[in-house]
Amino acid sequence: MNIEQMKVVIKEIITRTDLTPCVVGHRGVGKSAGIIQACREIERNYVSLRLGQMEVGDLVGIPFRDGTVMHWSRPSWWPGDEDPPTVVHCDELNRAQQEDTLQAIFQFVEPPSEGMLRSLHTHHLSKRHKVVVSINPPDGTYQVATLDRALIDRMVMLFVETDYNCWARYAARRELSGDVRQFLAGNSGMLARQGAAMDLQVEPTERGWEMVSVLRKNCRFPGDLEMEVYAGIIGKEAAITFMRWLADSKGRPLTAAEILNDWMQIAGQAERQRDDIQAATINDLIASLQTSSTLTPEQEAHLVAYIAVLPRDLRFGFVKSLLKIPAVALGIAQDKYDSVVFDAIQTISREA
């Protein structure tokens, strides 16, 4: 994505989630300027931490004793609870020269757990304040530290590249020299050349999919950017597969909610699903029923009707899983459902 697109994504993530975007790009592409502009456009204060120049004490504060208790003074850059909404920009994160500095900031860039506040040692950041990170890619041309996969996994990686049209609009707004603008209009290759691929070993993880879920529920990205944003969390291959799956509504498995609540409308589709698609629906049903096993009589009937259309092997495996959920087991074991589940229960009993 280019800088203008990065600003759109940054503003959406900052205003709608607690996730931490990390802007990755080569020198001079406009990472810091774009972040500052995004903060102005959403009326947020901006604080820059040049981590390449900082030590642990600059981050966690100086220790002092109050009676028998040790405390750490609040750093001067730390936004107070009553301060206007602020974005703390952890610039040059992978230029932190000391390993303990990088370890100290790890906690701060990690999104807060549900119901908790973002923290740095003993300091807690108000929810009104957000954190953004920027780095140069570790492609061998920069003096940067390698970020471990655990840290990468905690951020939304946004890969920014040079784009002439984006720069030209910026140059016009800033009223840069007409000679420079005209020269580059005919020689756009004289802008910064792209460096090596910005590969940061972004791969799918449980945490990554949770972050994708947060973004899908809270943010709206332009269509051409959505895949890029997800690729920065779960990797390009997983993001492409996911976007194709979203586009393929016909091949998408039915959900637990559809089976339990809309059976009359989707019964035919449920029966026609391929076994691999059927397995996805079954997994969703098991997970949903393990979380909330209370079923209305209508939902109970719909569940049994779904069991009835399953191939024999899938039916046995599904019923076996349902019998491990006490409330559901009591429901499907009623005499009126014998024609559907009795054979499966009998077979399971013999296996036991």
C-alpha positions in Angstrom: 0.0 0.0 0.0 1.1 3.6 -0.4 1.2 6.3 2.3 -2.3 7.6 1.6 -3.8 4.1 1.9 -1.7 3.5 5.0 -3.3 6.7 6.6 -6.8 5.3 5.9 -6.0 2.0 7.5 -4.2 3.7 10.5 -7.1 6.0 11.3 -9.6 3.1 11.1 -7.6 0.9 13.4 -6.8 3.7 15.9 -10.3 5.0 16.2 -12.2 1.6 16.3 -9.8 -0.9 18.0 -7.1 -1.3 20.5 -4.8 -3.2 18.1 -1.3 -1.9 17.4 -0.5 -1.1 13.7 3.2 -1.4 12.7 4.2 0.5 9.5 7.0 -1.3 7.7 8.8 0.6 4.9 12.1 1.7 3.4 13.8 4.9 4.4 12.3 8.2 3.1 9.0 6.7 2.0 7.0 8.9 4.5 6.1 6.5 7.4 6.5 9.1 10.2 5.0 11.9 8.2 2.0 9.8 7.3 1.4 8.8 10.9 1.6 12.4 12.0 -0.8 13.5 9.3 -3.2 10.7 10.3 -3.2 11.9 13.9 -4.0 15.4 12.9 -6.9 14.3 10.7 -8.5 12.4 13.6 -7.5 15.2 16.1 -5.2 13.1 18.3 -2.1 14.4 20.1 1.1 12.9 18.8 4.1 11.7 20.9 7.2 10.2 19.3 9.5 7.8 21.0 12.8 7.3 19.1 13.6 3.9 20.5 17.0 3.9 19.0 18.0 6.6 21.4 16.3 5.3 24.5 17.3 3.1 27.5 15.0 1.1 29.8 14.9 4.0 32.3 13.5 6.3 29.6 10.6 3.9 29.2 9.7 2.7 32.7 10.9 5.7 34.7 13.3 6.1 37.6 12.8 3.9 40.7 12.1 5.6 44.0 11.1 4.3 47.5 8.0 5.3 49.4 8.6 3.8 52.9 9.2 0.1 52.2 7.6 0.1 48.7 9.5 0.6 45.5 7.8 2.7 42.8 8.8 4.0 39.3 8.2 7.6 38.3 6.0 8.2 35.3 8.1 9.1 32.2 7.6 12.7 31.0 6.3 11.4 27.6 3.6 9.2 29.1 0.1 10.6 28.4 -1.9 11.1 31.6 -5.4 9.7 32.1 -7.0 13.2 31.7 -4.8 14.3 28.7 -6.4 14.7 25.3 -6.5 11.4 23.2 -3.0 10.7 22.2 -1.1 8.4 19.8 2.3 7.2 21.1 4.5 6.5 18.1 7.1 3.9 18.8 9.5 4.9 16.0 12.5 2.8 15.0 11.3 -0.1 17.2 13.9 -2.5 15.7 16.7 0.1 16.1 16.6 -0.3 19.9 20.3 -0.8 20.5 20.0 -2.6 23.8 18.2 -6.0 24.1 16.6 -4.9 27.5 15.1 -1.8 25.8 13.4 -4.0 23.2 12.2 -6.4 25.9 10.8 -3.5 27.9 8.8 -2.0 25.0 7.4 -5.5 24.1 4.7 -5.2 26.8 3.7 -1.7 25.6 3.1 -2.5 22.0 1.1 -5.6 22.8 -2.7 -4.9 22.6 -4.3 -5.0 26.1 -6.1 -8.2 27.1 -9.9 -8.0 27.3 -10.9 -5.8 30.2 -7.3 -4.7 30.9 -5.3 -1.6 30.1 -2.2 -1.4 27.9 0.8 -1.3 30.3 4.5 -0.7 30.6 6.0 -2.1 33.8 3.9 -0.5 36.6 2.3 2.2 34.3 -1.1 1.7 32.8 -2.2 3.7 29.7 -5.8 5.0 29.5 -8.0 3.5 26.8 -8.3 6.9 25.2 -4.6 6.7 24.1 -3.3 4.4 21.4 0.0 3.1 20.2 1.5 2.9 16.6 4.9 1.4 15.6 7.1 1.9 12.6 10.2 0.1 11.5 12.6 -0.4 8.5 12.5 -3.9 7.1 15.3 -6.3 8.2 16.5 -6.8 4.7 20.2 -6.5 5.4 20.5 -2.8 4.3 19.6 -1.3 7.7 21.3 -1.5 11.1 18.3 -3.0 12.8 17.6 -5.9 15.2 15.6 -8.9 14.1 12.1 -8.9 15.7 11.1 -12.3 17.0 7.9 -13.9 15.8 6.1 -13.4 19.2 6.4 -9.6 18.9 5.5 -9.6 15.2 2.4 -11.7 16.0 1.1 -8.9 18.4 0.9 -6.2 15.7 -0.9 -5.5 12.5 1.9 -5.2 9.9 1.3 -2.6 7.2 3.8 -2.7 4.4 4.2 0.7 2.7 5.9 1.2 -0.7 6.9 4.2 -2.9 4.1 5.5 -5.1 4.7 8.4 -7.5 1.0 9.5 -7.8 0.8 9.5 -4.0 4.0 11.6 -3.7 2.9 14.0 -6.5 -0.3 14.8 -4.6 1.7 15.3 -1.4 4.2 17.6 -3.2 1.4 19.7 -4.7 -0.2 20.2 -1.2 3.1 21.1 0.3 3.9 23.4 -2.7 7.3 21.9 -3.3 9.5 23.3 -6.0 7.8 23.3 -9.4 11.0 22.3 -11.1 11.4 19.3 -8.9 7.7 18.3 -9.4 7.9 18.7 -13.2 11.2 16.7 -13.4 9.8 13.8 -11.4 6.6 13.9 -13.4 8.7 12.7 -16.4 11.2 10.7 -14.4 9.2 9.0 -11.7 11.9 6.3 -11.5 14.1 8.8 -9.8 12.0 8.5 -6.6 13.2 6.0 -4.0 13.7 2.6 -5.6 12.1 -0.4 -3.9 14.4 -2.4 -1.7 14.4 -6.1 -1.1 11.1 -7.8 -0.2 9.9 -6.9 3.3 9.5 -10.4 4.6 8.9 -10.5 8.3 7.7 -14.1 8.6 4.1 -13.2 9.2 2.1 -16.4 9.6 -1.4 -17.4 10.7 -1.8 -18.0 14.5 -4.8 -18.1 16.9 -3.9 -14.6 18.0 -3.7 -13.4 14.4 -7.1 -14.8 13.5 -8.6 -13.1 16.6 -7.1 -9.8 15.4 -8.6 -10.3 11.9 -11.9 -10.9 13.7 -11.6 -7.7 15.6 -10.9 -5.8 12.4 -13.8 -7.4 10.5 -16.3 -6.6 13.3 -15.1 -3.0 13.9 -13.4 -1.6 10.8 -14.3 -0.9 7.2 -11.4 -0.9 4.8 -11.6 -0.2 1.0 -11.8 -3.5 -0.9 -8.3 -3.2 -2.4 -6.7 -2.7 1.0 -8.6 -5.4 3.0 -6.4 -8.3 1.8 -3.2 -6.3 2.4 -4.2 -5.6 6.0 -5.1 -9.2 6.7 -1.8 -10.3 5.0 0.1 -8.3 7.6 -1.5 -10.3 10.4 -1.9 -13.9 9.1 0.5 -13.9 6.1 -0.3 -13.5 2.4 -1.2 -17.1 1.7 -3.8 -17.3 4.5 -5.2 -13.9 3.6 -5.7 -14.8 0.0 -7.4 -18.0 0.9 -9.6 -16.2 3.4 -10.6 -13.5 0.9 -11.4 -16.1 -1.7 -13.5 -18.0 0.8 -15.4 -14.8 1.6 -16.1 -14.2 -2.1 -17.3 -17.7 -2.6 -20.7 -17.5 -0.9 -21.9 -20.7 -2.6 -19.0 -22.8 -1.4 -19.2 -21.4 2.2 -20.2 -23.9 4.9 -23.5 -23.3 6.7 -23.1 -21.8 10.2 -24.4 -23.1 13.5 -26.8 -20.2 13.7 -28.2 -21.1 10.3 -28.7 -24.8 11.2 -30.4 -24.0 14.5 -32.5 -21.0 13.5 -33.1 -21.1 9.7 -33.4 -24.9 9.0 -36.5 -24.7 6.8 -34.7 -22.2 4.4 -31.4 -24.1 4.2 -32.3 -27.8 4.6 -31.7 -28.5 1.0 -28.3 -26.8 1.0 -27.3 -28.6 4.2 -28.0 -32.0 2.6 -26.0 -31.1 -0.6 -22.8 -29.9 1.2 -19.7 -31.9 0.4 -18.2 -33.9 3.3 -15.3 -31.4 3.9 -17.8 -28.5 4.0 -20.1 -30.5 6.2 -17.2 -31.0 8.6 -16.8 -27.3 8.9 -20.5 -26.9 9.8 -20.2 -29.7 12.3 -17.2 -28.1 14.0 -19.0 -24.8 14.2 -22.0 -26.5 15.8 -19.9 -28.3 18.4 -18.0 -25.2 19.3 -21.3 -23.2 19.6 -23.1 -25.8 21.7 -20.1 -26.3 24.0 -20.3 -22.5 24.7 -24.1 -22.3 25.0 -25.9 -25.6 25.2 -29.4 -24.3 25.9 -31.7 -25.1 23.0 -35.3 -24.1 22.4 -37.6 -27.0 21.3 -37.5 -25.7 17.7 -33.7 -25.5 17.7 -33.5 -29.0 19.1 -35.7 -30.3 16.3 -33.6 -28.5 13.7 -30.4 -30.0 15.1 -31.9 -33.5 14.9 -33.1 -32.8 11.3 -29.6 -31.8 10.4 -28.2 -35.0 11.9 -30.7 -36.9 9.8 -29.2 -35.6 6.5 -25.6 -36.4 7.3 -23.8 -39.3 5.8 -23.6 -42.3 8.2 -19.9 -41.9 9.2 -20.3 -38.1 9.8 -23.5 -38.7 11.7 -21.9 -41.2 14.1 -18.9 -38.8 14.8 -21.2 -35.8 15.3 -23.6 -37.6 17.7 -20.6 -38.9 19.6 -19.4 -35.3 20.2 -22.9 -34.1 21.1 -23.3 -36.8 23.7 -20.3 -35.2 25.6 -22.4 -32.0 26.1 -24.9 -33.0 28.8 -27.7 -30.6 28.0 -27.6 -31.5 24.3 -27.3 -35.2 25.0 -30.5 -35.1 27.1 -32.3 -33.4 24.2 -31.3 -35.7 21.4 -31.7 -38.9 23.4 -35.5 -38.4 23.7 -37.7 -41.3 22.3 -39.2 -39.1 19.6 -35.8 -38.8 18.0 -35.0 -42.5 18.0 -35.4 -42.9 14.2 -32.5 -40.5 13.7 -30.1 -40.9 16.6 -30.8 -44.4 18.1 -28.7 -46.2 15.5 -25.7 -43.9 16.2 -26.0 -44.2 19.9 -26.2 -47.9 19.7 -23.1 -48.1 17.6 -21.2 -45.8 20.0 -22.3 -47.9 22.9 -20.9 -51.1 21.2 -17.6 -49.2 20.6 -17.4 -48.3 24.2 
